[in-house]
Amino acid sequence: WCIYSKPVPADSRELWTLFLQCSCITALIGGLFYNWMFASLEYSWHLSVAMTVSFSLLLLLTLFLVHPARCVFSMIMPTLGTKQGRKLLLSTCIMIAVVNITPNIISNIKTILQVIKCICKNSSESLLNSTALLRTASWELGNAIQQTAHSIHKPMNGHFQFSLLQNSSAIYQHMHFASEKISRDFLSVEVLVKDSVRVGNKLVAGFSMLYLCFESTWYLKNYLTNLRFDNFYMTKKLKHLAVDRKAAHLLGSSSKNLIRPTGLKLSREEAMLCLVHAVLLTVALMLMLVVVAMDHFAFSMADTAVRKAAQFSVVPITLHIKYRAEIGILRYLFKLLLLPSEKLTLQDFDRTYHHHLTFSSAHCRISPPIPPNPSVLLVLGLLFCILYATVFLETYARRLCRKIAASFFQSWEEKRLLYLYRKLSRR
C-alpha cells in the first residue's frame, strides 16, 4: 500500500511492483466490467469485449501514471457502499425482476387465457351438437303431427322448419382470431416493457458509474482545497500532536464534538441520514414485493384454472316432449244432454331425448403454469440485504475515503491536523 499510494516510485523495484499491482487490479476490474456489460446490461459479446479491452487499457495507463487517479479509483470502492452503489444495485434488481419475473407473469396469464379459450371452444362445439338433437326431436314430432292430420283427412306438412347451423368453422375462426389478437397484444406489451426497462437500466447504470467517479473526484478536490471539509476526526496523529505540544486536555474537553474514525459510534446527523435512506429503500422493497406477489398470484390463478378445468363435470341435458291429440265426438250434443262426452285419442307422443354438454377436453393445447423461480427470489433477497447493509455502512465508507485520501497525500493531512488543532485551541 505504501508503494501504491506513493506519488513517485523510489526505485525500479517499486516501479515494477506498482505495475504489477495496477495490472492485477485492471484484470479483476476488466472481468467484472465484461460480466456487467454482457450479463447484466445485455450488450452483445462483441461490443462487451471491445469495451472491456479499451476500458482495461485506459485504466491500466491511468492507474500506473497518474497518482491522483489512483486515489480517486481507490475511493470508488468504498463509495460503492454509499447511495451511488445502492443505485447500481437497485438497477440490477430491477433488471433481474424484469428479465425473470415479468415473463413468468405473462406466461401464466396466457395459460389462463388458453383455459378460457378451451372452455369456450368445447362448450360452443357441444352446444352446436345439441342442435342436432333439436332437429331430430322436431322431425319426429312433425311426423306425429302429420300422422294426426292424415287421420282426419286434412293434408298438411307437420314438419317444423328448423334452421340448423351445419358449419361451425366460422365460430372457430372468430375464436382463433380473437385468441391470436390477445396473444399478440400480450407479446407486444412484454417486448415494450423489456425494451423500456433495458434502456432505462443502461442509462441509470451508465449515469451511476459516471457519478461514482465524479463523487470520488469531488471528495478528493474538497479534501485538497478545503481544510474544514470532513475534518472532525480524533485520529492517532492528532493525539500525538496534542501530546507533543502538551495540550492533551484539549482533546478531553472537545471529545464530544469529534468522531473516532475507527469507532462504531454514529453521530446524531449520521443516524438520521441512515434512517431516511432506510425508509426510501423500504419503499423500493415494497414495490419489488408487489411484483413478486403478482408472480405468485398469477401462478396460483393459472394452476387453479388448469386443475379446475380438468375437473369440470359433463352437464346432462334432457329434452322431454309430450304431445297428445284428441277429438271429441258430438261434443256439443252431449253437453246439452248433460252427458259425458266421448273423446277419441288420435296421437299420443311422449319421448325423452338426452345430450351432454362438455366444457373441457384432453385435446386442448394448454401450456403448464410456470412457478416462481426460487433462485431469482434468493438473489433479490441477498441484494436487498446488501442494500440495507450499505445504508448503515455508508458512514464508515466515507470515513474510509478520508483515510485513503490521507494515505495518498500525507503532507496535506498534516496541514489538516494543524488546522483542526488550532481550531480546538481557539475554542
Contacts in CASP RR format, 6 or more apart in sequence:
PFRMAT RR
TARGET T0000
AUTHOR 0000-0000-0000
METHOD contacts of the structure
MODEL  1
WCIYSKPVPADSRELWTLFLQCSCITALIGGLFYNWMFASLEYSWHLSVA
MTVSFSLLLLLTLFLVHPARCVFSMIMPTLGTKQGRKLLLSTCIMIAVVN
ITPNIISNIKTILQVIKCICKNSSESLLNSTALLRTASWELGNAIQQTAH
SIHKPMNGHFQFSLLQNSSAIYQHMHFASEKISRDFLSVEVLVKDSVRVG
NKLVAGFSMLYLCFESTWYLKNYLTNLRFDNFYMTKKLKHLAVDRKAAHL
LGSSSKNLIRPTGLKLSREEAMLCLVHAVLLTVALMLMLVVVAMDHFAFS
MADTAVRKAAQFSVVPITLHIKYRAEIGILRYLFKLLLLPSEKLTLQDFD
RTYHHHLTFSSAHCRISPPIPPNPSVLLVLGLLFCILYATVFLETYARRL
CRKIAASFFQSWEEKRLLYLYRKLSRR
1 407 0 8 1.000
3 9 0 8 1.000
3 14 0 8 1.000
3 17 0 8 1.000
3 18 0 8 1.000
3 21 0 8 1.000
4 18 0 8 1.000
4 21 0 8 1.000
4 70 0 8 1.000
5 70 0 8 1.000
5 71 0 8 1.000
5 407 0 8 1.000
5 408 0 8 1.000
6 14 0 8 1.000
6 18 0 8 1.000
6 67 0 8 1.000
7 67 0 8 1.000
8 67 0 8 1.000
9 15 0 8 1.000
9 17 0 8 1.000
9 18 0 8 1.000
18 64 0 8 1.000
19 64 0 8 1.000
22 60 0 8 1.000
22 63 0 8 1.000
22 64 0 8 1.000
22 70 0 8 1.000
23 60 0 8 1.000
25 59 0 8 1.000
25 63 0 8 1.000
25 73 0 8 1.000
26 56 0 8 1.000
26 59 0 8 1.000
26 60 0 8 1.000
26 63 0 8 1.000
27 56 0 8 1.000
29 56 0 8 1.000
29 59 0 8 1.000
30 52 0 8 1.000
30 55 0 8 1.000
30 56 0 8 1.000
30 59 0 8 1.000
31 52 0 8 1.000
33 51 0 8 1.000
33 52 0 8 1.000
33 55 0 8 1.000
33 56 0 8 1.000
34 48 0 8 1.000
34 49 0 8 1.000
34 52 0 8 1.000
36 205 0 8 1.000
37 43 0 8 1.000
37 47 0 8 1.000
37 48 0 8 1.000
37 51 0 8 1.000
37 52 0 8 1.000
38 45 0 8 1.000
38 48 0 8 1.000
40 92 0 8 1.000
40 95 0 8 1.000
40 205 0 8 1.000
41 95 0 8 1.000
41 198 0 8 1.000
41 201 0 8 1.000
41 202 0 8 1.000
41 205 0 8 1.000
42 99 0 8 1.000
42 198 0 8 1.000
43 51 0 8 1.000
59 73 0 8 1.000
62 69 0 8 1.000
62 73 0 8 1.000
63 69 0 8 1.000
63 70 0 8 1.000
63 73 0 8 1.000
67 408 0 8 1.000
68 220 0 8 1.000
68 408 0 8 1.000
70 408 0 8 1.000
71 220 0 8 1.000
71 404 0 8 1.000
71 405 0 8 1.000
71 408 0 8 1.000
71 409 0 8 1.000
72 213 0 8 1.000
72 216 0 8 1.000
72 217 0 8 1.000
72 220 0 8 1.000
73 216 0 8 1.000
74 404 0 8 1.000
74 408 0 8 1.000
75 216 0 8 1.000
75 219 0 8 1.000
75 220 0 8 1.000
75 401 0 8 1.000
75 404 0 8 1.000
75 405 0 8 1.000
76 212 0 8 1.000
76 213 0 8 1.000
76 216 0 8 1.000
78 397 0 8 1.000
78 398 0 8 1.000
78 400 0 8 1.000
78 401 0 8 1.000
78 404 0 8 1.000
79 85 0 8 1.000
79 212 0 8 1.000
79 215 0 8 1.000
79 216 0 8 1.000
79 219 0 8 1.000
79 397 0 8 1.000
79 401 0 8 1.000
80 88 0 8 1.000
80 212 0 8 1.000
80 390 0 8 1.000
80 397 0 8 1.000
81 390 0 8 1.000
81 393 0 8 1.000
81 394 0 8 1.000
81 397 0 8 1.000
82 215 0 8 1.000
82 390 0 8 1.000
82 394 0 8 1.000
82 397 0 8 1.000
82 398 0 8 1.000
83 277 0 8 1.000
83 394 0 8 1.000
84 208 0 8 1.000
84 211 0 8 1.000
84 212 0 8 1.000
84 215 0 8 1.000
85 208 0 8 1.000
85 212 0 8 1.000
85 390 0 8 1.000
86 277 0 8 1.000
86 281 0 8 1.000
86 387 0 8 1.000
86 390 0 8 1.000
86 391 0 8 1.000
87 204 0 8 1.000
87 208 0 8 1.000
88 205 0 8 1.000
88 208 0 8 1.000
88 209 0 8 1.000
88 212 0 8 1.000
89 383 0 8 1.000
89 386 0 8 1.000
89 387 0 8 1.000
89 390 0 8 1.000
90 284 0 8 1.000
90 387 0 8 1.000
91 201 0 8 1.000
91 204 0 8 1.000
91 205 0 8 1.000
91 208 0 8 1.000
92 383 0 8 1.000
93 288 0 8 1.000
93 380 0 8 1.000
93 383 0 8 1.000
93 384 0 8 1.000
94 197 0 8 1.000
94 201 0 8 1.000
95 197 0 8 1.000
95 198 0 8 1.000
95 201 0 8 1.000
96 376 0 8 1.000
96 379 0 8 1.000
96 380 0 8 1.000
96 383 0 8 1.000
97 288 0 8 1.000
97 291 0 8 1.000
97 292 0 8 1.000
97 376 0 8 1.000
97 380 0 8 1.000
98 193 0 8 1.000
98 194 0 8 1.000
98 197 0 8 1.000
98 198 0 8 1.000
98 201 0 8 1.000
99 194 0 8 1.000
100 373 0 8 1.000
100 376 0 8 1.000
101 291 0 8 1.000
101 292 0 8 1.000
101 295 0 8 1.000
101 372 0 8 1.000
101 373 0 8 1.000
101 376 0 8 1.000
102 190 0 8 1.000
102 193 0 8 1.000
102 194 0 8 1.000
102 291 0 8 1.000
103 190 0 8 1.000
104 295 0 8 1.000
104 298 0 8 1.000
104 299 0 8 1.000
104 370 0 8 1.000
104 372 0 8 1.000
104 373 0 8 1.000
105 294 0 8 1.000
105 295 0 8 1.000
105 298 0 8 1.000
106 186 0 8 1.000
106 189 0 8 1.000
106 190 0 8 1.000
107 367 0 8 1.000
107 369 0 8 1.000
107 370 0 8 1.000
108 298 0 8 1.000
108 299 0 8 1.000
108 301 0 8 1.000
108 302 0 8 1.000
108 369 0 8 1.000
108 370 0 8 1.000
109 186 0 8 1.000
109 298 0 8 1.000
109 302 0 8 1.000
110 183 0 8 1.000
110 186 0 8 1.000
110 367 0 8 1.000
111 302 0 8 1.000
111 305 0 8 1.000
111 306 0 8 1.000
111 366 0 8 1.000
111 367 0 8 1.000
111 368 0 8 1.000
111 369 0 8 1.000
112 298 0 8 1.000
112 301 0 8 1.000
112 302 0 8 1.000
112 305 0 8 1.000
113 179 0 8 1.000
113 182 0 8 1.000
113 183 0 8 1.000
114 364 0 8 1.000
114 365 0 8 1.000
114 366 0 8 1.000
114 367 0 8 1.000
115 302 0 8 1.000
115 305 0 8 1.000
115 306 0 8 1.000
115 309 0 8 1.000
115 366 0 8 1.000
116 305 0 8 1.000
117 175 0 8 1.000
117 179 0 8 1.000
117 364 0 8 1.000
118 309 0 8 1.000
118 360 0 8 1.000
118 361 0 8 1.000
118 364 0 8 1.000
118 366 0 8 1.000
119 309 0 8 1.000
119 312 0 8 1.000
119 359 0 8 1.000
119 360 0 8 1.000
120 175 0 8 1.000
121 172 0 8 1.000
121 175 0 8 1.000
121 364 0 8 1.000
122 358 0 8 1.000
122 359 0 8 1.000
122 360 0 8 1.000
122 361 0 8 1.000
122 364 0 8 1.000
123 357 0 8 1.000
123 358 0 8 1.000
123 359 0 8 1.000
124 168 0 8 1.000
124 171 0 8 1.000
124 175 0 8 1.000
125 168 0 8 1.000
126 356 0 8 1.000
126 357 0 8 1.000
126 358 0 8 1.000
126 359 0 8 1.000
127 357 0 8 1.000
128 165 0 8 1.000
128 168 0 8 1.000
128 171 0 8 1.000
129 355 0 8 1.000
130 317 0 8 1.000
130 355 0 8 1.000
130 357 0 8 1.000
131 164 0 8 1.000
131 165 0 8 1.000
132 164 0 8 1.000
133 317 0 8 1.000
133 319 0 8 1.000
133 353 0 8 1.000
133 355 0 8 1.000
134 162 0 8 1.000
134 164 0 8 1.000
134 319 0 8 1.000
135 162 0 8 1.000
135 164 0 8 1.000
136 353 0 8 1.000
137 319 0 8 1.000
137 321 0 8 1.000
137 351 0 8 1.000
137 353 0 8 1.000
138 159 0 8 1.000
138 160 0 8 1.000
138 162 0 8 1.000
139 159 0 8 1.000
139 160 0 8 1.000
139 162 0 8 1.000
140 349 0 8 1.000
140 351 0 8 1.000
141 160 0 8 1.000
141 321 0 8 1.000
141 323 0 8 1.000
141 349 0 8 1.000
142 158 0 8 1.000
142 159 0 8 1.000
142 160 0 8 1.000
143 158 0 8 1.000
143 159 0 8 1.000
144 323 0 8 1.000
144 347 0 8 1.000
144 349 0 8 1.000
145 156 0 8 1.000
145 158 0 8 1.000
145 323 0 8 1.000
145 325 0 8 1.000
145 347 0 8 1.000
146 156 0 8 1.000
146 157 0 8 1.000
146 158 0 8 1.000
146 159 0 8 1.000
147 347 0 8 1.000
148 325 0 8 1.000
148 346 0 8 1.000
148 347 0 8 1.000
149 155 0 8 1.000
149 156 0 8 1.000
149 158 0 8 1.000
151 346 0 8 1.000
151 347 0 8 1.000
152 327 0 8 1.000
152 346 0 8 1.000
216 401 0 8 1.000
219 230 0 8 1.000
219 401 0 8 1.000
219 405 0 8 1.000
220 405 0 8 1.000
222 229 0 8 1.000
222 230 0 8 1.000
223 229 0 8 1.000
223 230 0 8 1.000
223 402 0 8 1.000
223 405 0 8 1.000
223 409 0 8 1.000
223 412 0 8 1.000
224 405 0 8 1.000
224 409 0 8 1.000
224 412 0 8 1.000
227 415 0 8 1.000
227 416 0 8 1.000
227 419 0 8 1.000
228 419 0 8 1.000
230 398 0 8 1.000
230 402 0 8 1.000
231 416 0 8 1.000
231 419 0 8 1.000
231 420 0 8 1.000
232 257 0 8 1.000
232 258 0 8 1.000
232 259 0 8 1.000
232 420 0 8 1.000
233 258 0 8 1.000
233 259 0 8 1.000
233 260 0 8 1.000
233 261 0 8 1.000
233 399 0 8 1.000
233 402 0 8 1.000
234 251 0 8 1.000
234 255 0 8 1.000
234 258 0 8 1.000
234 259 0 8 1.000
234 260 0 8 1.000
234 261 0 8 1.000
235 261 0 8 1.000
235 417 0 8 1.000
237 413 0 8 1.000
237 414 0 8 1.000
237 417 0 8 1.000
238 251 0 8 1.000
238 417 0 8 1.000
238 420 0 8 1.000
238 421 0 8 1.000
239 248 0 8 1.000
239 251 0 8 1.000
241 417 0 8 1.000
241 418 0 8 1.000
241 421 0 8 1.000
242 248 0 8 1.000
242 250 0 8 1.000
242 251 0 8 1.000
242 421 0 8 1.000
245 421 0 8 1.000
247 421 0 8 1.000
247 425 0 8 1.000
250 421 0 8 1.000
250 424 0 8 1.000
250 425 0 8 1.000
251 258 0 8 1.000
251 424 0 8 1.000
254 424 0 8 1.000
254 427 0 8 1.000
259 265 0 8 1.000
259 267 0 8 1.000
259 399 0 8 1.000
261 399 0 8 1.000
261 402 0 8 1.000
261 403 0 8 1.000
266 274 0 8 1.000
266 395 0 8 1.000
270 395 0 8 1.000
273 394 0 8 1.000
273 395 0 8 1.000
274 391 0 8 1.000
274 392 0 8 1.000
274 394 0 8 1.000
274 395 0 8 1.000
277 391 0 8 1.000
277 394 0 8 1.000
278 388 0 8 1.000
278 391 0 8 1.000
281 384 0 8 1.000
281 387 0 8 1.000
281 388 0 8 1.000
281 391 0 8 1.000
285 384 0 8 1.000
288 380 0 8 1.000
288 384 0 8 1.000
292 372 0 8 1.000
292 377 0 8 1.000
292 380 0 8 1.000
295 372 0 8 1.000
296 372 0 8 1.000
299 369 0 8 1.000
299 370 0 8 1.000
299 371 0 8 1.000
299 372 0 8 1.000
302 369 0 8 1.000
303 369 0 8 1.000
306 366 0 8 1.000
306 368 0 8 1.000
306 369 0 8 1.000
309 359 0 8 1.000
309 360 0 8 1.000
309 366 0 8 1.000
310 360 0 8 1.000
312 358 0 8 1.000
312 359 0 8 1.000
312 360 0 8 1.000
314 356 0 8 1.000
314 357 0 8 1.000
314 358 0 8 1.000
315 356 0 8 1.000
315 357 0 8 1.000
315 358 0 8 1.000
315 359 0 8 1.000
316 354 0 8 1.000
316 355 0 8 1.000
316 356 0 8 1.000
316 357 0 8 1.000
317 354 0 8 1.000
317 355 0 8 1.000
317 356 0 8 1.000
317 357 0 8 1.000
318 352 0 8 1.000
318 353 0 8 1.000
318 354 0 8 1.000
318 355 0 8 1.000
319 352 0 8 1.000
319 353 0 8 1.000
319 354 0 8 1.000
319 355 0 8 1.000
320 351 0 8 1.000
320 352 0 8 1.000
320 353 0 8 1.000
321 349 0 8 1.000
321 350 0 8 1.000
321 351 0 8 1.000
321 352 0 8 1.000
321 353 0 8 1.000
322 349 0 8 1.000
322 350 0 8 1.000
323 347 0 8 1.000
323 348 0 8 1.000
323 349 0 8 1.000
323 350 0 8 1.000
324 345 0 8 1.000
324 347 0 8 1.000
324 348 0 8 1.000
324 349 0 8 1.000
324 350 0 8 1.000
325 345 0 8 1.000
325 346 0 8 1.000
325 347 0 8 1.000
325 348 0 8 1.000
326 343 0 8 1.000
326 344 0 8 1.000
326 345 0 8 1.000
326 346 0 8 1.000
327 343 0 8 1.000
327 344 0 8 1.000
327 346 0 8 1.000
328 341 0 8 1.000
328 342 0 8 1.000
328 343 0 8 1.000
328 344 0 8 1.000
329 341 0 8 1.000
329 342 0 8 1.000
329 343 0 8 1.000
329 344 0 8 1.000
330 341 0 8 1.000
330 342 0 8 1.000
331 341 0 8 1.000
334 340 0 8 1.000
334 341 0 8 1.000
334 342 0 8 1.000
335 341 0 8 1.000
390 397 0 8 1.000
405 413 0 8 1.000
406 413 0 8 1.000
406 416 0 8 1.000
END
